C-alpha cells in the first residue's frame, strides 16, 4: 500500500522522477491529477484532497514549492495528515528542509533527493547512461560534466543526444562528447584563455585542469594559450588608445575588442614579450623535456599570470 502523503526534498529533476514512481506505485488516476503552487488558496487545496475521482481511482494532488506554504496552509495540512483521505495521494515538493518534515514524519513518507556531486555524480551519469543504452567510463562521464555542467536535467538531455547520434549500445569516449558538444567545449577554452588574460590565476588553473581532465590534448590547449598571448601582445600597442583602436588594428568585433583591450592593459608590454619567451621554452619542454606536458602547461600559466620573469640562461 502506498503512503497517503509524500514529502519530496531536493533536486527538481529527481523529484519529477520520484513523482512518476509514486504514480505507478499508488495507481493514481491520470485524469484526476491536480497541481498547485504555494500561493494556492487553502480551501482549493483541501477541496482537491477531499473530492473523489469520477472513475473511483485515487486522485494525485501535488504542491510545488511547499517550503513556501503559509501558516494557514500548514495548519490545514497538519489536520489533514492526521486523517488523510482514502481517495487521494498528497505529494509536497520542497527544495530544502522545512517545518513539513516534522509534520509528515511518522504519518507519511519523506524522500530525500540529494543532488549527487563529485564521484557520486560520475556514478549517477554512468548508471543513467546504462539506462539510455550507452556504455561510458569515468573519463567520459567527467567529460560530460566539464562540457555540459552538473545539472542533472542537462546531463540527461546530453545522454539522449548521444544516443541519437551514436545509437543504443554504443561505447562512448570523451572524444565523442567533445565532438557532439564542440561549441560548449570551445566555450571552455575561452573560459581558460580569458582567465589568463584577466590575470586570475585560480580560475585559469581550474579551467586548465578541467580541459585536461576532459581529455583535451595538452598541445591543443597550449596552442590556445599561445594565441591568447599573441593577441594581447598585438593589442597592447593600441590598448591605451581605446577598444576601437584595438578592434580596428586586429579586425575584431566591438565586444571582443573591449574584452581584449582590458586584458592587454592588465599586462605591461615587456611582460607579454617575456610571456612569449616562456611559451617558447614551454613548447620545447612539452615536446621533449623532463616534465609531463600537463605540468609544463601549469607552470607556464603561473609564470604568465604572475609576470614572473624567466631566469637568463648563460
C-alpha positions in Angstrom: 0.0 0.0 0.0 1.4 3.4 -0.9 1.7 6.3 1.5 -1.2 8.8 1.7 1.3 11.7 2.0 4.8 12.2 0.5 7.3 14.9 1.1 10.0 15.1 -1.7 13.0 17.1 -0.6 15.8 18.2 -3.0 16.6 18.4 -6.7 13.7 19.1 -9.1 14.7 16.6 -11.8 14.9 13.8 -9.3 11.6 15.0 -7.8 9.9 14.5 -11.2 11.2 11.0 -11.5 10.1 10.2 -7.9 6.6 11.5 -8.9 6.5 9.0 -11.7 7.3 6.2 -9.3 4.6 7.4 -6.9 2.1 7.5 -9.7 2.9 3.9 -10.6 3.0 2.6 -7.1 -0.2 4.3 -5.9 -2.1 3.6 -9.2 -3.5 7.2 -9.3 -6.0 8.3 -11.9 -4.1 10.1 -14.6 -7.3 12.1 -15.5 -7.7 13.3 -11.9 -4.4 15.0 -11.1 -4.3 18.4 -9.5 -1.1 20.6 -9.4 -0.7 23.6 -7.2 2.0 26.1 -6.1 2.5 27.6 -2.7 0.2 30.5 -3.4 -2.9 28.3 -3.8 -5.9 29.2 -1.7 -6.2 26.8 1.3 -9.8 25.9 0.6 -8.9 25.0 -3.0 -6.1 22.7 -1.9 -8.2 21.0 0.7 -11.2 20.6 -1.6 -9.0 18.8 -4.1 -7.8 16.4 -1.4 -11.4 15.6 -0.3 -13.0 15.2 -3.7 -13.3 11.6 -5.0 -12.4 10.9 -8.7 -15.2 10.2 -11.1 -13.9 6.8 -12.0 -13.2 5.7 -8.4 -9.4 5.8 -8.6 -7.1 7.8 -6.3 -6.5 11.5 -7.0 -2.9 12.7 -7.1 -2.6 16.2 -5.5 0.8 17.9 -6.0 2.0 21.0 -4.2 5.2 22.5 -5.7 7.4 24.9 -3.7 5.9 23.5 -0.5 8.7 25.2 1.5 6.9 28.5 0.9 3.4 27.4 2.2 1.9 29.9 4.6 0.9 29.4 8.2 -2.7 28.7 7.2 -1.6 26.0 4.7 0.5 24.3 7.4 -2.3 24.3 9.9 -4.8 22.8 7.5 -2.3 20.2 6.3 -1.4 19.2 9.8 -5.1 18.4 10.5 -5.3 16.6 7.1 -2.3 14.5 7.7 -3.8 13.2 11.0 -6.7 11.8 9.0 -5.9 11.7 5.2 -8.5 11.0 2.6 -8.5 7.4 1.3 -9.3 8.9 -2.2 -6.1 11.0 -2.6 -2.4 10.9 -2.5 -0.7 14.2 -1.5 2.8 15.0 -2.7 4.6 18.0 -1.3 7.6 19.0 -3.2 10.1 21.3 -1.4 13.6 22.5 -2.4 15.1 22.3 1.1 14.4 21.4 4.8 11.4 22.9 6.3 8.6 22.5 9.0 6.8 20.0 6.9 9.4 17.3 7.8 8.2 17.1 11.4 4.6 17.1 10.3 5.0 14.3 7.8 7.4 12.1 9.8 5.7 9.1 11.1 2.5 9.8 9.2 3.7 9.8 5.6 6.9 9.2 3.6 9.8 11.6 3.3 12.1 11.1 0.3 15.4 13.0 0.3 16.7 13.6 -3.2 20.2 14.9 -2.7 22.0 16.2 -5.8 25.0 13.9 -6.4 28.3 15.6 -6.6 31.9 14.6 -7.4 32.4 10.8 -7.6 28.7 10.3 -6.8 27.7 12.4 -9.9 30.1 10.3 -12.1 28.4 7.2 -10.8 25.0 8.7 -11.5 25.9 9.6 -15.0 27.3 6.1 -15.7 24.1 4.5 -14.3 22.0 6.9 -16.3 24.0 6.2 -19.5 23.3 2.5 -19.0 19.5 3.2 -18.7 19.8 5.0 -22.1 21.6 2.0 -23.5 25.1 3.6 -23.6 28.4 2.4 -22.2 30.8 5.0 -20.8 33.7 5.1 -18.5 34.7 7.5 -15.7 36.7 9.7 -18.1 33.8 10.1 -20.4 31.5 10.9 -17.5 33.9 13.7 -16.4 34.0 15.0 -19.9 30.2 15.3 -19.8 30.4 17.2 -16.5 33.1 19.5 -17.8 31.3 20.1 -21.1 27.6 20.2 -20.0 27.8 21.1 -16.4 26.5 19.4 -13.3 22.7 20.0 -13.9 21.0 16.6 -13.9 18.4 17.6 -16.4 21.1 18.9 -18.8 23.2 15.8 -18.4 20.3 13.5 -19.1 19.4 15.5 -22.2 23.0 15.3 -23.3 22.9 11.5 -22.9 19.7 11.4 -25.1 21.5 13.4 -27.8 24.4 10.9 -27.6 22.0 8.0 -28.1 20.5 9.8 -31.1 24.0 10.4 -32.6 25.6 7.0 -31.9 22.8 4.6 -31.3 21.8 2.3 -28.5 24.6 0.0 -27.3 27.4 2.4 -28.3 30.6 2.6 -26.2 31.5 6.2 -26.0 34.7 8.1 -25.2 35.5 11.7 -24.1 36.2 12.4 -27.8 32.7 11.5 -28.7 31.4 14.0 -26.1 33.7 16.8 -27.3 32.7 16.1 -31.0 29.0 16.3 -30.3 29.2 19.3 -28.0 32.1 21.1 -29.6 30.6 24.5 -29.2 30.3 24.0 -25.5 33.9 22.7 -25.4 35.0 25.8 -27.3 33.4 27.9 -24.5 35.6 26.1 -22.0 38.7 27.0 -24.0 37.6 30.7 -24.0 37.0 30.5 -20.2 40.6 29.4 -19.8 42.2 31.9 -22.1 40.0 34.7 -20.7 41.1 33.8 -17.2 44.7 34.0 -18.2 44.1 37.4 -19.9 42.3 38.7 -16.8 45.3 37.6 -14.7 43.1 35.4 -12.5 45.3 32.5 -11.5 42.9 30.3 -9.6 40.2 30.3 -12.3 42.8 29.9 -15.0 44.2 26.8 -13.2 40.8 25.4 -12.6 39.7 25.8 -16.2 43.0 24.3 -17.4 42.6 21.3 -15.2 39.1 20.8 -16.4 40.2 20.9 -20.0 42.9 18.3 -19.4 40.6 16.1 -17.3 38.0 16.0 -20.1 40.7 14.7 -22.4 41.8 17.8 -24.3 45.2 17.4 -25.8 47.8 19.5 -23.9 49.3 20.7 -27.2 45.9 21.9 -28.3 45.4 23.8 -25.1 48.9 25.2 -25.4 48.0 26.5 -28.9 45.0 28.3 -27.4 47.2 29.9 -24.7 49.8 30.9 -27.2 47.2 32.5 -29.4 45.8 34.5 -26.5 49.2 35.9 -25.5 50.0 36.8 -29.1 46.7 38.7 -29.4 47.3 40.5 -26.2 50.8 41.5 -27.3 49.5 42.9 -30.6 46.6 44.6 -28.8 48.9 46.1 -26.2 50.3 48.6 -28.7 46.9 50.1 -29.2 45.2 49.4 -25.9 45.8 52.8 -24.4 44.0 54.3 -27.4 40.8 52.5 -26.6 38.8 49.5 -27.6 38.0 50.9 -31.1 41.7 51.2 -31.9 42.3 47.6 -30.8 39.3 46.4 -32.9 40.4 48.3 -36.0 44.0 47.0 -35.7 43.1 43.4 -35.1 39.9 43.2 -37.1 37.7 42.3 -34.1 34.0 43.0 -33.3 33.3 45.6 -30.7 32.5 43.3 -27.8 35.7 41.2 -28.3 37.8 44.3 -28.8 36.6 45.7 -25.5 37.5 42.4 -23.7 40.9 42.2 -25.3 41.8 45.8 -24.7 41.0 45.4 -21.0 43.1 42.2 -20.8 46.0 43.7 -22.7 46.1 46.7 -20.4 46.4 44.4 -17.4 49.9 43.5 -18.7 52.9 45.7 -19.4 54.3 45.2 -22.9 57.6 43.8 -21.5 55.6 41.2 -19.5 53.9 40.0 -22.7 57.2 39.8 -24.5 58.6 37.8 -21.7 55.4 35.6 -21.8 56.3 34.7 -25.4 59.7 33.6 -24.2 58.0 31.4 -21.5 55.8 29.9 -24.2 58.8 29.1 -26.4 60.5 27.3 -23.5 57.3 25.5 -22.7 56.9 24.3 -26.3 60.4 22.7 -26.1 59.6 21.2 -22.7 56.3 19.7 -23.8 57.8 18.1 -26.9 60.8 16.5 -25.3 61.5 17.8 -21.8 61.6 16.1 -18.5 58.3 17.5 -17.2 54.9 15.9 -18.1 53.1 18.2 -20.6 50.3 19.0 -18.1 52.9 20.2 -15.5 54.7 22.2 -18.1 51.5 23.9 -19.1 50.6 24.7 -15.5 54.0 26.2 -14.9 53.7 28.4 -18.0 50.3 29.7 -16.9 51.6 30.5 -13.4 54.5 32.4 -14.8 52.5 34.4 -17.4 49.7 35.3 -15.0 52.1 36.3 -12.2 54.5 38.0 -14.5 57.5 36.0 -13.3 60.5 36.5 -15.5 62.4 33.6 -16.8 66.0 33.5 -15.5 68.6 34.4 -18.0 70.5 31.5 -19.5 74.3 31.7 -19.6 
